[in-house]
Amino acid sequence: MRRFGLRDDQWERIKHLLPGREGSVGVTAADNRLFVEAVLYRYRTGMPWRDLPERFGDGTKVLLRFSRWAKSGVWERVSQHPVRTEPRRKNDNRDRRKTASRSPPRR
């Protein structure tokens, strides 16, 4: 898995919320996933838009598109649909810690 990229299951949960998808009014955006990954990369690394790696395209154009989506409420819609960053494992240690803390003290 790419370090800053979306997993396929995460992408499937949000792609219908984005403008430019097939069947919606306007131009179909073939690179919505790449654009969203560019935004995630930028925020996870803290770098300026202009310093985005070339694979994401021109940083000023990415910033412009990001701003348009922000003004039209796209990011608000996406943020209301949580996407887990890690799949839950069958043997999740968090569950064991909770039960271990409830056990009676030793004598």
N, C-alpha and C positions, 0 to 999 in steps of 0.2 A: 504494500500500500504506500502511496506517496505520502510524505510526511505532512504536507499542508493541504492535501487534496480531499475531496469528498469521496466517501465510499459510495458504491452504486445504490445501496439502500437509502442513504441519506439524500442523494440526488433525486431518487424516485419520490421521496416525500415532499420535496419543495418545487420540483420543476413545473408543476401545474400552476403555481402561484406567480410565475414570472411572465413579464410581457415578452412578446416575440415568439411565443410557442406556436406550433402548428395549429391552425384552426382559429386563432385569435385575429383580431383586426390589426392591420398594419403589416410591417415587414417581418418576416420570419427570421429570427436570430439563430444562426447555426452554432454560435459560440457562447450561449448562455452559461453553460457549465464552466468553460474556461474563464469567463468573466467573473463568475461567483468565486471560483478558486483563486483568481487574482486578488479579489477583495479580501478573502480570508487570509491569503499569504501576506498581504500588506498589513493587516491588523495583527496577525500573529507574530510578525517579525518587527513591527513598529517602524518600518522603513518609510521614507517619503515616496509618494506616488511616482515621482520621476525616476526612482531607482528600482522600479520593478524589473525583474528579469525579462529579457527579450521575448521569451516564449509566451508572455501574457500580452504582448503588443505595446503600443505607445502608452506610457504611464499617464500622460495628460488626457488622452482619449478615454482611458479607463476611469480616471477621476471625473471626467465630464459625464460619462454614462452613469457612474455611481451617484453623482449629484442629481441627475434627472430621475433616477429610480427613487432616490430619497424624497425628492419633492412630490412625486406621484404616489408615495406611500407603499412602494413595493417592499422595502426593508421592514416596514412595520408589519405587513402581512406575513413575511417570512419569519420574523421574530416571534410571532404568535403560534407558530408551528414548531415546537421543539424537536430537535434532531439529536439523538444520543450521539456522543462522540466516541463511545466505545460500546461494542455489543456486550450485553450482559452474559456472563459465563455461568455454566451450570453450577460450578463449585465456587461461587463468589465468596471471598473471604470476609466481606462486610457482614454477611449474614452470620458467620461463625463468631465474629467479634461481639455482636449484639447478644447472642445467647451466652457466650462465655462471661460477659460482664454481669449477667443475671444469676449466675450460679452462686450457691451459698458459700460463705467463707470457709476455709479449711480450719480444722481444729487440731 
